[in-house]
Amino acid sequence: MTAITLRRALFWALLVGFIAWDFAHSDPVNLRLEPPMITAGSGQAVSGGHCSMPK
């Protein structure tokens, strides 16, 4: 194995390992409690995490 191939394999192994760890330790997402992404015309105010909105 060359150094580039080894680094590439290590990167993907770490990435897949991190995703597996995160999936195992995170609470499941309840889609019914998530704020709507687009509320155009629904009468609801957007309450999502919009970083550009002034506080």
N, CA, C and O of each residue as an XYZ file, in Angstrom:
220
protein
N       0.841     -1.187      0.000
C       0.000      0.000      0.000
C       0.881      1.243      0.000
O       1.864      1.327      0.737
N       0.520      2.181     -0.818
C       1.265      3.429     -0.833
C       0.749      4.338      0.273
O      -0.291      4.074      0.877
N       1.478      5.395      0.524
C       1.100      6.319      1.591
C      -0.233      7.008      1.294
O      -1.031      7.233      2.204
N      -0.473      7.340      0.034
C      -1.734      8.013     -0.327
C      -2.911      7.063     -0.136
O      -3.954      7.465      0.380
N      -2.753      5.816     -0.545
C      -3.827      4.833     -0.373
C      -4.101      4.584      1.097
O      -5.254      4.442      1.504
N      -3.053      4.530      1.889
C      -3.214      4.322      3.328
C      -3.944      5.492      3.977
O      -4.834      5.288      4.803
N      -3.575      6.707      3.610
C      -4.252      7.887      4.162
C      -5.714      7.941      3.734
O      -6.587      8.311      4.519
N      -5.971      7.571      2.487
C      -7.353      7.565      1.992
C      -8.192      6.539      2.751
O      -9.323      6.829      3.141
N      -7.648      5.353      2.959
C      -8.367      4.308      3.691
C      -8.576      4.712      5.146
O      -9.637      4.445      5.710
N      -7.590      5.345      5.759
C      -7.712      5.809      7.136
C      -8.782      6.889      7.254
O      -9.569      6.882      8.200
N      -8.814      7.812      6.303
C      -9.827      8.867      6.309
C     -11.234      8.271      6.269
O     -12.090      8.639      7.073
N     -11.472      7.344      5.325
C     -12.803      6.771      5.183
C     -13.175      5.908      6.384
O     -14.336      5.885      6.794
N     -12.203      5.198      6.948
C     -12.484      4.390      8.135
C     -12.867      5.278      9.314
O     -13.799      4.962     10.052
N     -12.150      6.391      9.494
C     -12.480      7.323     10.574
C     -13.839      7.984     10.341
O     -14.611      8.158     11.285
N     -14.132      8.347      9.114
C     -15.415      8.987      8.814
C     -16.578      8.028      9.069
O     -17.567      8.402      9.700
N     -16.461      6.803      8.581
C     -17.521      5.819      8.804
C     -17.632      5.490     10.287
O     -18.739      5.316     10.797
N     -16.508      5.402     10.986
C     -16.533      5.147     12.424
C     -17.208      6.268     13.197
O     -17.977      6.013     14.124
N     -16.922      7.512     12.818
C     -17.556      8.651     13.490
C     -19.056      8.657     13.249
O     -19.829      8.889     14.179
N     -19.480      8.407     12.017
C     -20.916      8.391     11.713
C     -21.611      7.269     12.483
O     -22.717      7.461     12.988
N     -20.975      6.104     12.578
C     -21.559      4.991     13.336
C     -21.642      5.336     14.817
O     -22.649      5.041     15.461
N     -20.601      5.956     15.365
C     -20.614      6.361     16.779
C     -21.706      7.393     17.028
O     -22.438      7.297     18.012
N     -21.821      8.382     16.140
C     -22.821      9.431     16.301
C     -24.232      8.849     16.220
O     -25.107      9.224     17.001
N     -24.448      7.941     15.284
C     -25.764      7.310     15.133
C     -26.118      6.491     16.370
O     -27.280      6.457     16.776
N     -25.137      5.835     16.970
C     -25.391      4.989     18.141
C     -25.647      5.811     19.403
O     -26.378      5.358     20.283
N     -25.065      7.008     19.514
C     -25.169      7.794     20.737
C     -26.177      8.940     20.670
O     -26.400      9.617     21.673
N     -26.784      9.169     19.517
C     -27.729     10.280     19.375
C     -29.155      9.810     19.637
O     -29.502      8.649     19.417
N     -29.962     10.739     20.110
C     -31.382     10.458     20.260
C     -32.015     10.416     18.877
O     -31.569     11.128     17.977
N     -33.045      9.597     18.690
C     -33.709      9.570     17.383
C     -34.412     10.895     17.108
O     -34.896     11.552     18.030
N     -34.465     11.277     15.854
C     -35.095     12.527     15.450
C     -36.598     12.304     15.358
O     -37.066     11.392     14.676
N     -37.339     13.149     16.054
C     -38.800     13.105     15.988
C     -39.229     14.166     14.985
O     -39.233     15.358     15.295
N     -39.587     13.735     13.793
C     -39.921     14.675     12.729
C     -41.182     15.478     13.018
O     -41.381     16.543     12.434
N     -42.030     14.991     13.901
C     -43.245     15.734     14.232
C     -42.955     16.958     15.097
O     -43.764     17.885     15.135
N     -41.829     16.980     15.785
C     -41.484     18.114     16.635
C     -40.556     19.107     15.941
O     -40.270     20.169     16.495
N     -40.084     18.783     14.747
C     -39.190     19.678     14.026
C     -39.982     20.872     13.487
O     -41.131     20.714     13.074
N     -39.380     22.063     13.487
C     -40.080     23.216     12.913
C     -40.161     23.066     11.393
O     -39.279     22.458     10.787
N     -41.205     23.612     10.774
C     -41.312     23.519      9.321
C     -40.189     24.289      8.637
O     -39.813     25.377      9.073
N     -39.659     23.712      7.559
C     -38.573     24.372      6.839
C     -39.085     25.560      6.043
O     -38.465     26.623      6.035
N     -40.215     25.380      5.375
C     -40.795     26.444      4.561
C     -42.232     26.641      5.044
O     -43.025     25.700      5.064
N     -42.550     27.856      5.426
C     -43.890     28.120      5.944
C     -44.640     29.114      5.072
O     -45.522     29.825      5.554
N     -44.300     29.165      3.810
C     -44.936     30.135      2.915
C     -46.430     29.859      2.806
O     -46.842     28.802      2.328
N     -47.233     30.812      3.249
C     -48.675     30.712      3.119
C     -49.358     29.863      4.164
O     -50.575     29.692      4.096
N     -48.636     29.322      5.129
C     -49.283     28.460      6.112
C     -49.794     29.232      7.321
O     -50.577     28.698      8.107
N     -49.369     30.466      7.479
C     -49.788     31.255      8.622
C     -48.911     31.054      9.844
O     -49.110     31.728     10.855
N     -47.950     30.151      9.783
C     -47.052     29.915     10.912
C     -45.788     30.749     10.757
O     -45.310     30.989      9.648
N     -45.270     31.177     11.878
C     -43.992     31.889     11.860
C     -42.866     30.875     11.851
O     -42.958     29.821     12.480
N     -41.812     31.200     11.140
C     -40.653     30.313     11.080
C     -39.931     30.369     12.414
O     -39.656     31.455     12.924
N     -39.619     29.212     12.986
C     -38.933     29.174     14.274
C     -37.664     28.356     14.199
O     -37.111     27.974     15.231
N     -37.193     28.080     12.995
C     -35.985     27.272     12.826
C     -34.737     28.057     13.186
O     -34.808     29.239     13.522
N     -33.610     27.401     13.115
C     -32.335     28.018     13.468
C     -31.753     28.809     12.314
O     -30.935     28.283     11.559
N     -32.146     30.028     12.164
C     -31.643     30.867     11.098
C     -30.572     31.793     11.658
O     -30.865     32.719     12.415
N     -29.347     31.534     11.281
C     -28.213     32.261     11.843
C     -28.187     33.722     11.399
O     -27.636     34.571     12.099
N     -28.773     34.016     10.256
C     -28.677     35.380      9.746
C     -29.769     36.294     10.296
O     -29.770     37.493     10.016
N     -30.687     35.747     11.066
C     -31.759     36.586     11.610
C     -31.234     37.389     12.791
O     -30.523     36.843     13.635
N     -31.571     38.684     12.867
C     -31.135     39.466     14.031
C     -31.845     39.015     15.298
O     -32.982     38.543     15.265
N     -31.153     39.171     16.395
C     -31.733     38.740     17.669
C     -32.373     39.878     18.409
O     -32.907     39.681     19.500
